[in-house]
Amino acid sequence: MRFVAVGAGVLPPGIVSTTVYYVDTAGTDEFQITATSGGSAVNITDNGTAPFYAIKVSQPEIYMPPFAV
């Protein structure tokens, strides 16, 4: 699964807003994420501050980050 993280809170260190990440090594209660399919796990050092969300991305080539007008 591919996803982006966005939100009004502070994302956990290691995660960049609107960057596409991949879920890897999913278990019952935890999972690892990677910046590339099959890549090394992203090092997340704390929980960040809510609210923030993971949004599933099915076609990253058409994903457009939010922008102000």
Helices and strands as residue ranges (DSSP letters): E 2-7, E 21-24, E 32-34, E 52-56, G 60-62
